Structures are given as structure tokens and as C-alpha cells.
Amino acid sequence: MSIIVNLDVMMAKRKISLKDLAEKIDITNANLSILKNNRAKAVRFSTLNEICKVLECQPGDIFEYIDDDE
């Protein structure tokens, strides 16, 4: 099983840079980059909440589940 992070897609749709989003949700560029590049092991609900608020989206717009067994 794999969880795919589509944060870069939502950021492109909303025309917001990594730096601007990081500033608006009050996390470092490095930590946001780790999430955006699908290298994060976990994400806090508070961070997810802020991302969704700023990008005006739902968590399902950012995360996608792919079944590796298929």
C-alpha cells in the first residue's frame, strides 16, 4: 500500500509557491518540502488543517491511496 501526496498539484492549481505556503501555515520550507516530495512518515492534523484552509481543499485532494497489490 502507498499513500501518494499530491500537494504539488494543489499548489500549482492555487498558484502558490512552497515558500508562500510554508509562511502561511507557519512551518519551515524544508519540512513542507519533505511532505510535498512524498518523504514524510507522518503529518500532524493541525498542519493538514492549515494546508487545507490555505489551499481551500479537502484532505482527499492532497492524499491518494494506491494499492500496490493490484
N, C-alpha and C positions, 0 to 999 in steps of 0.2 A: 504494500500500500504506500501511496505517496500523496503528500499534500503539496500542491503547487501554489506558489504565491504569484498572483497576477497584479501586484502593486504597481509595477512599472506601466502596465496597460491603463490602470485607473489614473495614474499620474499624467500620462500622455493625454487621455481623454479630457482631463480637467486643466491641462496645460500648466502644471505646477512642477517646479524643479525639486530635486531631492533636498537641496539647501533650504528652499522656502517651506517645504512640508516639515522638515525637521525643526525649523524655528517655530512654526505654528503649533506643533504638538509637543514641543519642549523636550526633544531627545537629540542626541548627537548625530551628526551626519554619518559617522561610522556605524552606529547601531541601526540606523534606518537603512543604510546600505546593506548590512548583513541580512535584514529582513527582506528587502527588495530583491536581493540576489539568491533567495531561497536557501540561505545558510543558517538561519535561526533555528534553534532547537525548540523554542517556545516564544510566545508573545503574551504580554500581560493584557488582560481585558481592558484595563484603563488606557493602554496605548492603542489597542484596537478601536476602542470607543472614540478616541481623539482623531484617529485616522479617518474613521467613517464620518465623523462630524465635519471635518475639514473638506474631505473629498465628496461629501454628500452622497454616500453609497451605503450598501449593506455589506456585512462581513462576507457573504457569499460572492460578492463582486470581486473580492480580493483573494479569497482562498478557493481552491478547487481540489476535489479528491479524485485521484486516479487509481483504479485497481490494477496493480501490476500483474495479477494472475490472469488477466484476460488477454 
